[in-house]
Amino acid sequence: MSIRRIARRVLCTLAACAALGATGAQAGPLRICADPDNLPFSKSEGPEKGLYVELARLVSQKLGESPEFVWWLSYNQRKALRNTILQDGCDAYFALPANADYRVRGLLKTRPFLDLSYAIVAPQGLKVSGLADLQGKRIGVLHGSPPHILLASRDGYTTTSFREHEEALAALEKGEVDAAILWGPNAGYENVRRHGSRWQVTPVSGEGLGGQVAVGVRKGQDELAARIDKALGELQPQIEELARKYGFPRGKALPLSARSVAPDTRTANLAAGLGVSSKWVARTNAPAASAATEGIIPGRTLFNNVCSHCHGTDGASPVSERDLRKLQRRYKDSWKETALTTIKNGRQDAGMPTWGATYSDAQIQEVIVFLATLQK
């Protein structure tokens, strides 16, 4: 046995590699990197394997090879790439953002094979032809997601933020929100599997709200990339069937007027949704600091749309340590500096996220100006 084959077997053992099998005579294994716990995209255990895993099997069959899976959590996708495909730990990575802004040195990408986006989840029969139709309604969003940022920048929208898709859909079922804008594949999957297709799930389009996915292959493996590319083209009908099977929103996307997102942060967002575990929500650029308007305290809208999930509306949390009306009492003259540091850097021990990379200094200062009006 060659040293290369022995090394491959050792890597597969360390990465909990599982051969999922294929029929017919194969020339050899096609080693595929995928996330072991990221339904509806991929799953190492259980009856449902996810769209990427099922597609990888189909591609392997087209190539006359058997699929051999290398599982690696993709919360940090670039770290996952460095530790797998870029070290010759697998031959193909399912899947990566297809847009040109997402570049990884040492990797090629195939043709895009699937469009994915956020989606409006609403009761059957609720007519939604644009963002304006959601004004005056209670809208569930994922905390810190592009729809959350979009609605926070506009007047007339009331949002409730959630950490998980399941929480948002549960709130929709209880009537606590009237509609939600969630990551389409996850919302569609939950709708089909756990809610009996109760909701209409409409894909949306707009800057930072969606994109396409492709398969990653190491540079130098041009022939393999071309073969996979050809297989993906031939498998488009089966890809659509898999998308419907897992509840992915299909049909024409409804355009939402979103503000521009810088290329680097837009790409990070797409990576989060398109190739990384759905449990992680990427940050995206927030809108520019708002101008002061007569009768409106700058920072209040941003605070109530983003921070009230934990700290209560206008900072009035029933939990004493989260009640932001008591900052001056707690920290005396240094409370503003303490608030600024905490907002920017977060407090991981208390579940406070880091906002310094999400919001500008001007926006954070606006929030502190608002907090100053709350102090007793």
HUKAZI-V860909 format. One record per run of one state. SS is the DSSP state (@ for helix, = for strand, . for the rest). FROM is the first residue (numbers start at 1). TO is the last residue. If there is no record, write none. Layout:
# HUKAZI-V860909
SS,FROM,TO + SS,FROM,TO
This chain:
# HUKAZI-V860909
.,1,2 + @,3,14 + .,15,17 + =,18,19 + .,20,28 + =,29,34 + .,35,36 + =,37,38 + .,39,41 + =,42,43 + .,44,50 + @,51,63 + .,64,65 + =,66,71 + .,72,76 + @,77,83 + .,84,84 + @,85,87 + .,88,91 + =,92,97 + .,98,106 + =,107,109 + .,110,113 + =,114,123 + .,124,130 + @,131,134 + .,135,137 + =,138,142 + .,143,145 + @,146,152 + .,153,157 + =,158,162 + .,163,164 + @,165,174 + .,175,178 + =,179,183 + @,184,194 + .,195,198 + =,199,205 + .,206,209 + =,210,218 + .,219,221 + @,222,234 + .,235,235 + @,236,245 + .,246,253 + =,254,255 + .,256,262 + @,263,274 + .,275,292 + =,293,293 + .,294,295 + =,296,296 + .,297,299 + @,300,306 + .,307,307 + @,308,311 + .,312,312 + @,313,315 + .,316,319 + @,320,322 + .,323,323 + @,324,345 + .,346,346 + =,347,347 + @,348,350 + .,351,351 + =,352,352 + .,353,360 + @,361,372 + .,373,376
